[in-house]
Amino acid sequence: MIRVAILALALIAVPVAARADNIVIPLPGGAKPETIKATYDCGAFGQVSASYINAPPVALATLAFKGQFLVLSNVLSGSGARYAGGPYIWWSKGRGADLYDLTKGEDAPPIASCTER
């Protein structure tokens, strides 16, 4: 898990050319990436588009909502899949997912509760 978190931090720190629309991540030998795309309806919050990129031991998610684009790294979770990036936590389980903004406090309710379409 520590390697995945370091990888996510490295992604943030790597300068990308202004025209670049792709990031290339070297994977451990034999890792085959799988991408799963999903769209979530989050009520009044709006729509969240997610891509889950799995290439064990690397697991990332990208989220697009309200003009923002985030890259999040999978982190320890007691249940479901939990991803962290910047001030956000994206916690998915089954067809549901919650988006948390940690600037609102560790115990704050989610800013969006979503259902996969």
N, C-alpha and C positions, 0 to 999 in steps of 0.2 A: 504494500500500500504506500509506503514511503516513496518508493521509486515512481509510482504513478503521480503522487502529489508533486514531486520534484519535476517530473515531466510537464505537468500542467503549468507550474511556475515558469519553466523554461520557455514554454510556448508564449507566455505573456511577455517575457523579456526579449525574445528574438525579434530584431528589427525586420520588418517586411517591407519590400519595395511598394511604393504607392500604388502601382498597378497590379500587384500580386493578388490573385483571388484564390490561391491555394496555399496550404501549409503542408510540407512533407515531413513526416515523422518516421525516422528509421525504426523498424520493429525488430525484436529479437528473432534470431533464426527460426524459421518454421512457422512463425505467427501469420495467420491468414485473417485479414480484417473482414468484419461483417458489419454492414451499416443497416440499421432499421430506422425508418422514418415514421413519425407519428404526428398527428395534429390533435390538439386538445382544445376543447371548449371550456373556457374559464369564466363563464357567466359575465358579470359586469366588467371584469378585468379585460376581457377580450380573448383572442385566440393566441395560443402558444404553439409554435412549430418546433418539434424536437427531432434530432437525429442522434441515435445511439451508436457509437462506434466501438466495437468490441474486437480486440485482438489480444487475447490473454497473453501476458498479465495486464495489458493496458485496456482500460475501459473509460471512455470519455462520452460526454453528451454535449451537443450544441443546442442552444435555445435561441429562438428569435421571437421577440414580442415588443410591441410599442416602440419600434424603431431601434431596439437594442439587439445585439448579437453577442452571445456569451459562449465561452468554452469552459466546461466544467469537468472535473475529474471525479471518478468514483471514489467514495470514502466509506469507512466502516459504517454499517447499518445493522440494527437488530432485526429489521424486517423490511422487505422491499429493496429497492435500489436507491441509494442516496448519492447525490453529486453535489460538489461544492465548487464555487468559482466567484471570486470577488466577494461582494457582500451577500451573495445568494446561495440558498440551498434548494435543490430540486429533488423532491422525494417521491418516487413513483412506486406504486404497488398495484399489480393487476392493471385495470383500465383507468385507474385514478392516479392523480399526482397533485402535490401541493408545492407551491413556490413560497419560500420564506425570504424575507429581507432581514438580515442579521443586524442592520442598523436600527431596526425597530425594537431590538432586545432579544436575548436568547430565548425567552419564554413567550414571545409575541405569537399571535396566531398567524397562519399563512396569509400572505397578501393576495393569493389566488388559490382556489381549490378547483381542480380541473378534471374533466372526463374525456378520455380518448374518443374521438369520432369513429 
